[in-house]
């Protein structure tokens, strides 16, 4: 077995000793090349050593080259979020075995009409706004930055007038303000928050969660229930799934796979079923 281990040492969030231990385990069973980018070595299996951002980068690069379906991809979760790994059942304890002996699991990919790709999830609205606020707080608050950013965003959010359609069916018509739109290929975001608790990343569909909880008490209840994965039971929340999702309306912040895009007023995402394969337990 030949492996191309993609490891961005500048990305942070990875313990150097743990990284070297994993490499020793892989080298005991396979020929291993370590690189910072996926490229060359077409006969090697790409193995991402990192988190959701690192996986997103590799999948996007291979997709842009038209090479995404050519080889399965391995994943050693070493980031701060590891949300897609969590959905796929990949843990630090079983990741090496999954790479060496695991099955190839078909995975869907979301592509948008601005050449973007999404491996795990998109959240539009208050969650993305929380991420934006957290960026400015990270140098001071480190890991607490997102929690503080979420509190500030939740207090200040008044929602956005958005039209949301799923496979052509209207879910939000723009007359009611929307607090958040979530698209889940994977189930969790932010290191374990269950945005789309029933999402299956290989079923050919994306789970869509739309929250209309814009009142002060409603926002509080939504935030508490979201952390528990109970938000989909709220009356102010609509849940559906489909193959094509469009939003349009007031400029609203977007976070795709942890990457902030700023504000948009129109975007469409389409599911590419089984676009890539992940080595899984």
N, C-alpha and C positions, 0 to 999 in steps of 0.2 A: 504494500500500500504506500502511495506517495501523497504527502500532505503539503499544502501551501498554507501556512499559518499566518494570517494577517493580524498584525499586532501594532497598534498605534501607541507607541510609548509616550507620546506627548499628550494623549487624551486625558490622562489622569484617572483617578478612581480605581486603579488596579495596583494590587500589592505585588511588588517585584519578586518577592520570594515565592508567592503563590504562582506567579506566572512561570518562573523557572521550574517549579515542581511539576506543573502540567506539561511543560515541554519535555522534561525528562521522561515522564510517563509515555508520552506520544512517541518519543524517539526509541523507546524500548520495543516498540511494535511496528514502527513505520519509518520510512525515509521522510525527513521533515526539512522543509525550507521555510525560513522566517522572513517576512517582508512587511513593509508598512502599507503597501497598496496591492490590490489584486491585479495581476498582470503577468503575462508570460506563463510558463509552466502549464501548458494546456492539459498535460496528462496527470496533473496533481489535483486532489480534492481541496477546494478552498475551505479553510476553517477560520472562522472569525473568533478572535479572542478579545472580548470586550462586551459592551452593552448594546442597547437598542440603537444608539447613534452609529456605532461601528457597523452593526449588521445592516442598517439602512443604507449606509454609504456603499458597502460592498454590493448589495442587491441592486441599488440604483446604477452603479457603474456597470455591472454585468448586463442589466436590462438595456442601458444605453448602447452597449456594444452588440446587442443581439445575441448574447452568450448565456443568458440567465438560465435557460432550460437545459443547457448542455451537460452540467454536472450538478450533483447534489452539493449542498453546503452544510458544513459542520459548524457548531456554535459552542464555545466555551464561555458561559456567562460570567463576566468579570466587571460589569459596569455598575452604576448606581441604581439603575432601574430594573433592567433584565425582565421587562414585561412580556415580550413575546416568548422568551425562554420559559417563563412561568406558565403561560398558556400551554406550551408544548410539553410541559413536564420535564424540562431539562434543568438540572440543578448542578451546583459545583461538584456534588458527589458522584453523579452519574454521567456527566458530560463527556469525559474521556471515553468511557465505554460506549456511549452513543455514537461518537465519532468513529470508533474502531469497529463496532459490531452492530450499530443501530440500523433501523429500517429507514428507507427513504419515504418521508411523509409529504404528500403533495400539499402545497401551500398556495393560497390565493395572493394576488397582488392588487392593490388599488392604484390606478393611474388617474391623474387629473388632466384637465384641458389646458394646463400650463406646463406640461412636460414634467410634472412632479410624480413621485411614486410614494406609496405608503405601505409599509410592511405590517405595522401594528395598529395604529389608531390615529384618528384626527379628532381634535376637539376645537369647536368654534364658539367664541363668546367668552364667558366668564373664566373658564379654565385657562384659555390662552392668555387672557388679560392677567391672570394670576402669575403665569409664567413670565410675562413681560415685566411685571413689577419685581419678581424674584431676581431677575437678572441684575438689576441695579443694587439689590440687597446682598447678593452673594459674597462680595468682598468683605462684608462686615459680619454677616450672619451665617455664612457657609450653608450647612444642611438645613438650618431653620428658615432659610430665605423663602422657600416655596410656601411653607406654612404661613408665614407672616404675609407674603404676597397674596395668598388665597384669602386670608381674613380681610385685607384691605380691599381686594377686588370684590369680595362678596358683599362688603358693607356699601361700597360705592356703586355697584352695578345696578343699572335700571333696565337692562335688557336692550334688545335690538329688534327692529321691525324687519323680519326676514320671511321670505317665501321659501319653503322647503318642500321638494318633491322627491318621491322615491318610486322609481320605475313609472314615472308620469303621474302618480297619484299624489295629491296635495296633502301634506302632513301639517304644514303651517302656511296660512294664506297672507301673512303680513299684517293682519289687523290686531293680533295680540303680540305683545313683546315676547321675545324668546331670550331666555337666560343662557342657554347652551344647546348646541347641536353636537352630538358625539357620534362618530363612525367607528365601530369596533370590528376590526378583522381579528385581533386578539382581544382578550377579555379585560385586561387591566392597563392602567396608565400610572405614571408617577411613582413607580416602584411598588405597585400592589393595589391601587384604588380600582375597584371593579366597575369600570365604566359600562361594559357590556357583558354581564355575568354569564350569558348563555352563548356567546359568540364561538363559532368554530372556524378556525382559519383556513379550512380546506373544503368548506361546504358550497363554495361558489356564490356566497351571499355575504353582504356586510350588514351587521346589526346597526340600527340607527336609533339613537335616543335623543328626543327633543324635550327640553324642559321649559315650561312656561312659568316657572316659579319665580316671579319677579318681585312680589311683595316682601317686606322685611322678614316676617315670620316664615313665609314660604321659602325664601332663600336659605334661612337658617336650617329649616327642616330638610331641605334638599341636600345641603352640604353634609349634614350629619348622616342622612340615609345613604348618600353616595359613598362615604367612607366604609359603610357596612355592606354595600351591595344591595340595599333595600330601596333605592330610589325609584326603581321601575314600578313599584307598587303605588306611588303617589298619583293622585288624581290630576296633578298639573304636569305629568310626564307621559309622553307618548313613546311607544316602542314598536318598531317594525323592522323589517329587513328587506333587502332587495339587491339588485345588480347595478343600479345607476342612481346616484344621489346628486341633486342640484340644490344650491342655495343662491338667493339673490336678495338684495335689499340694502339696508344701511351698511356703511363700512364697518367691518367687524374683524377683530383679531383672530388669527388661526394658528394652531400648533399642530404640526404633522410629524409624528414620530419624534417628538421632543424638539423639533426645529421650528422656531418662530418665523412666521412669514410676514409679519406686519398686518395691516388691515386690507381686506379685500371686500368687494361688493358683489362679486359673482364668482362661482366656481362649480365645476361638475366633476364628480369622481365616478369611475367605472371599474367594476371588478373584472380582473383577468383570472378566471378559475385555473387552479393548478399551474400557475405560471412558473413556479420554482419548487424545489424539493429540499426539505430540511432533514438532516440525519437526526432521528429522534429515538428515545428509549423504546 
